[in-house]
């Protein structure tokens, strides 16, 4: 039990925030107040980590600007994959374009998702939240808890949204790899590069698989955070003049 004490405390804190937001939103959203509170909670989480997202986008722009140099390294060290990877990482490091920074926003979201899952899977911290509903479906229900009434419609709409967002994100990842000449900081040529290039664009679809086995509240969290990510991509990755990119 002691091992889960920090998670219990985090779930209790999240329950307090969600309950307070639901009380504030109740006059406007009625019975969907808790669902709306989860959406706002998720937006708050994303705003907290937005500086890291901005840094991630700047890093991607730097890597795009370095694409000609990466292609030259790929030509020069075509027969030495180990040296090629070392030279590419050195180029990024010297230019302040660390590929690792791109993983930080996703990693920092994981604890918040885990807390939301625990809160609505076990009722830890606020059992009364399990009875709250979205369009007649309890927020603590999983897809398999009932395939009648509004359950297929509610889960179906959310899963369809996740699938569309995953498709969009996958396309963006493929385009980014083509623009920078690398996949997640690894050259697109060499042993394993082809496999990595095929697997990474499929990762967004893992969100859909996760949504199949988590409570409705957690699915709502996933849809909100994935939609927020897509919105950030549109806003932050608008084409900019070359001079403006170089200054950054």
C-alpha positions in Angstrom: 0.0 0.0 0.0 2.9 2.4 0.8 4.1 2.0 -2.8 0.9 3.5 -4.0 0.7 6.3 -1.5 2.1 9.0 -3.9 -0.4 7.9 -6.6 -3.3 7.9 -4.1 -2.3 11.5 -3.1 -2.1 12.6 -6.7 -5.5 11.0 -7.4 -7.0 12.8 -4.4 -5.6 16.1 -5.6 -6.9 15.5 -9.1 -10.3 14.6 -7.7 -10.4 17.9 -5.8 -9.6 19.9 -8.9 -12.1 18.0 -11.1 -14.8 18.3 -8.5 -14.2 22.1 -8.1 -14.3 22.6 -11.9 -17.4 20.5 -12.2 -19.2 22.7 -9.6 -18.2 25.8 -11.4 -19.3 24.5 -14.8 -22.5 22.9 -13.6 -24.7 25.9 -14.3 -23.5 25.8 -18.0 -23.1 22.1 -18.7 -25.6 20.4 -16.4 -25.1 16.7 -16.2 -22.0 16.8 -18.3 -20.2 19.1 -15.8 -17.7 16.4 -14.7 -16.9 15.5 -18.3 -16.4 19.2 -19.1 -14.2 19.5 -16.0 -12.0 16.6 -17.3 -11.6 18.5 -20.6 -10.5 21.7 -18.7 -8.2 19.7 -16.5 -6.5 18.3 -19.5 -6.2 21.7 -21.1 -4.6 22.9 -17.9 -2.1 20.1 -18.0 -1.2 20.9 -21.6 -0.8 24.6 -20.8 1.7 23.7 -18.0 3.9 21.8 -20.4 3.5 24.2 -23.3 7.0 25.8 -22.9 8.5 22.3 -23.6 6.3 22.0 -26.7 7.5 25.3 -28.0 11.1 24.2 -27.4 10.3 20.9 -29.3 9.0 22.8 -32.3 12.0 25.1 -32.4 14.2 22.0 -32.3 12.4 20.5 -35.2 12.9 23.7 -37.2 16.6 23.6 -36.5 16.7 20.0 -37.6 14.8 20.9 -40.8 17.4 23.7 -41.5 20.2 21.2 -41.0 18.7 18.7 -43.5 21.2 19.6 -46.3 24.1 18.9 -43.9 22.5 15.6 -42.8 22.1 14.5 -46.4 25.8 15.3 -47.0 26.8 13.2 -44.0 24.6 10.4 -45.3 26.4 10.6 -48.6 29.9 10.8 -47.0 29.3 7.9 -44.5 27.0 5.7 -46.5 29.2 2.7 -45.8 29.7 3.4 -42.1 26.3 3.5 -40.4 27.8 3.8 -36.9 29.9 6.8 -37.9 26.9 8.3 -39.7 24.7 8.2 -36.6 27.5 9.6 -34.4 28.1 12.5 -36.8 24.4 13.3 -37.1 24.0 13.4 -33.3 27.1 15.6 -33.0 25.7 18.0 -35.6 22.4 18.2 -33.7 24.2 18.7 -30.4 26.4 21.5 -31.7 23.4 23.2 -33.2 21.2 22.9 -30.1 18.7 20.6 -31.8 18.4 17.7 -29.5 16.0 15.0 -30.8 15.4 13.9 -27.2 13.6 17.1 -26.4 10.8 16.0 -28.7 9.9 13.2 -26.3 9.6 15.3 -23.2 6.0 16.7 -23.7 4.6 13.1 -24.2 6.6 11.7 -21.2 5.4 14.5 -18.9 1.7 13.8 -19.8 2.0 10.1 -18.8 1.7 10.7 -15.0 -1.4 12.9 -15.4 -3.1 10.2 -17.6 -2.2 7.5 -15.0 -3.8 9.6 -12.3 -7.0 10.1 -14.4 -7.1 6.4 -15.1 -6.7 5.5 -11.4 -9.3 8.1 -10.4 -12.0 6.7 -12.6 -11.0 3.0 -12.6 -11.0 2.6 -8.8 -12.6 5.8 -7.5 -9.5 6.4 -5.5 -9.9 9.8 -3.7 -13.5 10.4 -4.8 -15.7 7.3 -5.4 -18.7 9.6 -6.1 -17.1 10.6 -9.4 -17.6 7.1 -10.8 -21.3 7.8 -11.1 -21.0 11.0 -13.1 -22.0 10.6 -16.7 -21.4 11.8 -20.3 -24.5 11.4 -22.5 -25.9 8.9 -20.1 -22.7 6.7 -19.9 -20.9 6.6 -16.5 -17.4 8.0 -16.7 -16.0 5.0 -14.9 -17.4 2.5 -17.6 -15.2 0.8 -20.1 -16.2 0.0 -23.6 -17.0 -3.6 -22.7 -19.2 -2.8 -19.7 -22.3 -2.4 -21.9 -22.8 -2.5 -25.6 -26.4 -1.2 -25.5 -28.0 2.2 -25.2 -25.8 5.2 -25.7 -22.5 3.3 -24.9 -21.6 2.3 -28.5 -22.4 5.8 -29.7 -20.4 7.7 -27.1 -17.3 5.5 -27.3 -17.7 5.2 -31.1 -17.6 9.0 -31.5 -14.6 9.4 -29.3 -12.7 6.5 -30.9 -13.5 7.8 -34.3 -12.0 11.2 -33.3 -8.9 9.5 -31.9 -8.5 7.5 -35.1 -8.7 10.6 -37.3 -6.2 12.4 -35.1 -3.9 9.4 -35.2 -4.0 9.4 -39.0 -3.2 13.1 -39.1 -0.3 12.8 -36.6 1.1 9.8 -38.6 1.1 11.8 -41.8 2.8 14.7 -40.0 5.5 12.4 -38.7 6.2 11.0 -42.1 6.5 14.5 -43.6 8.8 15.6 -40.7 11.1 12.6 -41.4 11.2 13.4 -45.1 12.0 17.1 -44.4 14.8 16.5 -41.8 16.3 13.3 -43.3 16.0 11.6 -39.9 13.4 9.6 -37.9 13.4 10.7 -34.2 17.0 11.9 -34.6 18.2 8.7 -36.3 19.4 8.8 -39.9 16.8 7.4 -42.4 19.6 5.3 -43.9 21.4 2.4 -42.4 20.6 -0.8 -40.5 17.2 -0.7 -38.7 16.4 2.8 -40.2 13.8 1.4 -42.5 12.1 -0.5 -39.7 12.2 2.5 -37.4 10.8 4.6 -40.2 7.8 2.3 -40.6 7.1 1.8 -36.9 7.3 5.4 -35.5 4.5 6.8 -37.7 2.3 4.0 -36.3 2.8 5.1 -32.7 -0.1 7.6 -32.8 -2.5 4.6 -33.4 -1.5 3.2 -30.0 -3.7 5.8 -28.4 -6.7 4.2 -30.1 -5.7 0.8 -28.7 -5.3 2.3 -25.2 -8.7 3.9 -25.4 -10.3 0.4 -25.9 -9.4 -0.7 -22.4 -9.5 2.4 -20.2 -12.5 4.1 -18.6 -14.6 6.7 -20.5 -13.0 9.5 -18.4 -9.5 8.5 -19.5 -10.7 8.2 -23.2 -12.0 11.8 -22.9 -8.6 12.8 -21.5 -6.9 11.1 -24.5 -9.2 12.8 -27.1 -8.7 16.2 -25.5 -4.9 16.0 -25.2 -4.5 14.5 -28.7 -6.7 17.2 -30.2 -4.7 19.8 -28.3 -1.5 18.4 -29.8 -3.0 18.6 -33.3 -4.0 22.3 -32.7 -0.4 23.0 -31.4 1.0 21.5 -34.6 -1.2 23.7 -36.8 -0.4 26.9 -34.8 3.2 26.4 -33.9 4.3 24.9 -37.2 3.0 27.6 -39.5 5.5 28.4 -42.2 7.9 31.1 -41.2 10.5 33.2 -43.0 13.9 31.7 -43.0 15.4 34.7 -41.2 12.9 34.3 -38.3 13.9 30.6 -38.0 17.6 31.3 -38.0 17.2 33.9 -35.2 15.8 31.2 -33.0 
